[in-house]
Amino acid sequence: MKKFLGTTLVAMALASGVMAGDAFIKGGVYSTEADTSTSPSTTGYEVGFGGHGHFESTGNFLFGGAVNYGYQSFEFASGTTNDMSTYGGELHLGYTFIDDLDVFGIVGYYGTSMDYSFYDGSSDTVTGGGVRYGAGIDYKIWEHLSLGVEYTVTDYDLTADEGGELGDVKFTNIGGNIKFRF
């Protein structure tokens, strides 16, 4: 995991340093669905920073990435709550249409920490990591502002606080974001 995350950060630095880059700070809201019968859908929030480089000489290809942090809270019918934090890096590869519309694929690695508070007052922590993949669209509405939509799926391999393997859980996110470009 550390090697993959390190490689992602190096690739992002090279992409933003070598190309005529478009760095951004991002804030977004998304809806999450988990592939378990006990996890309801919820709203999450994400902030991040990254950059996109555009290869105009090769037909408007786009390369870049982002580092993100997200937070969401699930409340179960039993009264148990789950406060979930996510963090990771991702690479973007895509194409720029009509000079203002970026369409790109997403691949990255994310970690998570879930703090459970049970109805009886006890608590537990679950951690894990996994590959994130998906697609995104950004539309630049002004020189330094764009609106975007992203659809991602993250497969987390989860481990309980006491070391027990919990298996794989898939979280699917769809949401919107605003990017301030500089």
C-alpha positions in Angstrom: 0.0 0.0 0.0 2.8 2.4 0.9 4.6 1.8 -2.4 1.5 2.3 -4.4 0.6 5.5 -2.6 4.2 6.8 -2.9 4.2 6.0 -6.7 0.9 7.9 -7.1 2.3 11.0 -5.3 5.5 11.0 -7.4 3.4 10.6 -10.6 1.2 13.5 -9.6 4.3 15.7 -8.8 5.8 14.9 -12.2 2.5 15.5 -14.0 2.0 18.9 -12.5 5.6 19.9 -12.8 6.3 18.8 -16.4 3.1 19.7 -18.1 1.3 23.0 -18.5 -0.6 22.0 -15.4 -3.9 23.0 -14.0 -3.7 22.6 -10.2 -6.8 22.5 -8.1 -8.3 22.4 -4.6 -11.5 20.3 -4.5 -14.6 20.1 -2.3 -17.4 17.7 -2.9 -20.5 15.9 -1.7 -21.3 12.3 -2.6 -23.8 9.5 -1.9 -22.5 6.1 -0.8 -23.9 2.6 -1.1 -22.2 -0.3 0.6 -22.6 -3.9 -0.7 -23.7 -5.2 2.7 -27.2 -5.9 3.9 -26.7 -3.8 7.1 -25.1 -0.7 5.6 -27.6 2.0 4.6 -26.8 4.7 2.1 -25.4 7.9 3.4 -24.0 11.3 2.3 -20.3 11.9 2.5 -18.0 14.9 2.1 -14.6 15.1 0.4 -11.8 17.6 0.1 -8.6 17.2 -1.9 -6.0 18.7 -4.0 -4.3 17.7 -7.3 -3.7 18.7 -10.8 -4.3 17.9 -14.5 -1.9 18.4 -17.3 -3.1 18.8 -20.9 -1.2 17.5 -23.9 -2.6 19.8 -26.6 0.1 18.7 -29.1 -1.1 15.1 -28.8 -4.8 15.7 -29.3 -5.9 17.1 -25.9 -5.0 14.1 -23.7 -5.2 14.7 -20.0 -3.0 13.2 -17.2 -3.1 14.1 -13.5 -4.3 13.0 -10.2 -5.5 14.0 -6.7 -5.0 13.3 -3.0 -8.3 13.2 -1.1 -9.8 13.0 2.4 -13.4 12.0 2.9 -15.8 11.7 5.9 -19.2 10.1 6.3 -21.4 8.8 9.1 -23.7 5.8 8.9 -26.6 5.3 11.4 -28.0 1.8 11.6 -31.6 0.8 12.6 -30.2 -0.8 15.8 -28.8 2.5 17.0 -25.2 1.7 16.1 -23.3 4.5 14.4 -20.2 4.3 12.1 -18.0 7.3 11.6 -15.9 6.6 8.4 -12.8 8.4 7.2 -11.2 7.7 3.9 -7.9 9.0 2.5 -5.8 8.2 -0.6 -4.5 9.1 -3.9 -5.6 8.6 -7.5 -4.4 9.0 -11.0 -6.5 10.5 -13.8 -6.2 9.7 -17.5 -8.6 11.2 -20.0 -9.4 13.6 -22.8 -10.4 17.3 -23.1 -13.4 18.0 -25.3 -14.5 21.4 -26.5 -11.6 23.1 -24.5 -13.7 23.1 -21.3 -15.0 19.6 -20.8 -12.6 17.0 -19.2 -13.6 13.3 -19.2 -11.3 11.0 -17.3 -10.8 7.5 -15.8 -9.8 7.2 -12.1 -7.6 4.6 -10.5 -6.0 4.8 -7.1 -5.6 3.3 -3.6 -7.5 4.4 -0.5 -7.4 3.6 3.2 -10.3 3.8 5.6 -10.9 3.9 9.3 -14.4 3.2 10.7 -15.2 4.0 14.3 -18.3 2.1 15.5 -20.3 3.2 18.5 -22.7 0.5 19.5 -26.1 1.0 21.2 -24.8 -0.5 24.4 -22.0 2.1 24.8 -19.2 -0.1 23.5 -17.0 0.8 20.5 -14.7 -0.8 18.0 -12.5 0.4 15.1 -12.3 -1.3 11.7 -9.5 -0.3 9.2 -8.6 -1.4 5.7 -7.4 -0.4 2.3 -8.3 -1.1 -1.3 -8.3 -0.1 -4.9 -10.6 2.7 -6.1 -11.6 2.9 -9.8 -14.2 5.0 -11.7 -14.8 7.9 -14.0 -15.2 11.6 -13.8 -16.3 14.7 -15.8 -15.2 18.3 -15.2 -16.7 21.3 -16.9 -14.7 24.6 -16.5 -17.3 27.4 -16.1 -14.7 30.1 -15.5 -11.0 30.3 -15.8 -10.5 29.3 -12.1 -13.6 27.4 -11.4 -15.0 24.0 -12.6 -17.9 21.7 -11.6 -17.5 18.0 -11.7 -19.2 14.7 -11.3 -17.4 11.5 -10.2 -18.5 7.8 -10.0 -16.1 5.6 -8.1 -16.1 2.1 -6.6 -13.7 1.2 -3.8 -13.0 -2.4 -2.7 -11.8 -2.3 0.9 -10.2 -5.4 2.6 -11.2 -4.8 6.2 -9.6 -5.8 9.5 -11.1 -5.4 13.0 -9.2 -3.6 15.8 -8.3 -6.9 17.4 -6.8 -8.2 14.2 -9.7 -10.3 12.8 -10.1 -10.4 9.1 -13.6 -9.1 8.1 -13.3 -9.6 4.3 -14.0 -7.4 1.4 -16.6 -4.6 1.3 -17.4 -2.6 -1.8 -18.4 1.1 -1.4 -19.9 2.8 -4.5 -19.9 6.7 -4.6 -21.5 9.1 -6.9 -21.2 12.8 -6.3 -20.5 16.3 -7.4 -17.6 18.6 -6.7 -16.4 22.1 -7.2 -12.7 22.8 -8.1 -10.9 26.0 -7.6 -8.1 26.1 -10.2 -4.8 28.0 -10.0 
